[in-house]
């Protein structure tokens, strides 16, 4: 390019050094005509570039690929295929379900906070009423005239009766357990919302996933109802069962017994199947049984406290009613001591949130039951390609149990010998 500029400059100087102006003298007038330089185009020769070799050198040297028409057409084709995988009707249905799930998350969260406030406010009011009644019973015994004794006796008896009713209602409803149910429901609905969002981001959705998501929403509605009357969960069941918030799979997959043929592909192997079966065995023997046992203990303690609270306030009302009417100190002792003990019992039951502890243990047992069913539904499918990817599934199980992959494999190798719980989270 520099040689081309130099040759052009030399040519311009040579042409300008010639007779640039020509003068014609006629009639005493000097006329000048400007004759511009005439350029003679000369052919320029460039070195021939080997296009294919240059492109290959650029590709190998810098890693940059020059886009061609074929590549652009291929990109448009792949984008059209990925867009066509997402059915607009199915996507609209899933987005509708996601909106309903998001609304339920907010609903259960608000109601959970409300019921937790109920527990604190009712407990504070109940203890204030009970202690006030016990104080009035003691003052009635210390009074000398008849009018103050009668007023204090009637006030103490009425307060004890009101405390008995409040204690019975709280023991029946268990506000701390209701708040825990709503917290679990909000967490599980939020988890379902994240799962649907992940499926939509991947772009591969179908009508079966819409039906499955709808069943999960309805199962959660049945497991954690909002109304208090009619569909409320039984607070004192005769037998403790794990909480169930997922749809029961009737005939969605054809389950078989342990296949003896070698299974491989989609991240699965015979070793991984045996490992998952051992994990299921540990979950059944250790984790689920342990949390069912703890749930049973919490339920028994809650039953004792739920009966003792109203009974003590009722005894306090009976004792305060006979203060000054019967000889002896037993009415006063009964009216004061029973009220004090009732405050202690109510604080232990509702302040200690024994109902919430029972629901937490029951939910943990349900979590392990869900893990067992999920693992069994995967390893019992004959077609390996229909299962969830084995490597991803193993990592998910390890994270749900709070273990690394190495710890999970060690647990599967010596589960019975270790004698420990599979989960390190709870």
C-alpha angles and dihedrals in degrees: 000000000000091000091052092053092048094051091050091052094050092049091051092051094050093051093048093052092064126080097310097165122040117196123207116192113202127150089357093295121122113219121190125194123195114221110194118221115267115228118211109209112227122197115254120215121211126188113262112253119216100222098194094048091047093051091048091050091050091048094049098039105046103014089237117132120208108228116237133192091259092054092049091051090049091051092051090049093051092047091051091050093050091048092048090054090068108074107211093216093051091045091051091052092050091049089051090052090048091054091052091047092050089051091051091050091057092042095053092043093054094045090047091055090047094052092046088055089050090057094052096042096045092047092051092048093046094052092045092052093046095049091045090054092049091050092051091050090055093047091050090057091051095049118101105197126065102238097059091044092054093047094048092045093051093045092049092047093049092048091050091050091050090049090050091055093046092047092050092051093048091048090051097047099033098206093198090056091047090053091050091051091054092047090053091047092051091049094048094046089050089050090052090049091054091049092053091047090053092050092051092048090054089053098217105112133143140182092268090064090052091054091045092051091049091052091050092052092050092046090054090049090054094044095050110028120189102214120082098211125063103357100042116133113258107259097197107035121180092231126027115235128178115263112261119202102154129083115264111244106232106173103337091120130024102239121202135184122263107309115226095203119097112266119202137153135066090057094303130121137166090259092054092048092052089047092053091048090054090050090052090051092052091048091053097044101040119014103036095042092046094053093043088054091050090047090053092052093048090049092052092049090047092051092052093048093044091056096040097055099059091036093056094048090049090053089049090054090049093050095046091051091062098044108129092005099080129048117247135043099269096099091054093045091048093047095048103034095043091052092049092049091047090056090052093049094047091049091051093047103042102017090048089045095222090169090056090051090052092051091047092054091045091051091049090053089050090051091057091045090054090051091052093051092046093052093045093048089055101044093043095058110105095206106070093197091063092058126088112268108282098223093047091045092051091051091048092051091048093051093047089054093045094244137120121241091258092051091047092054091046090052091051091048096051107015098136093042094052094050093199134126117274093224123070094183101072 
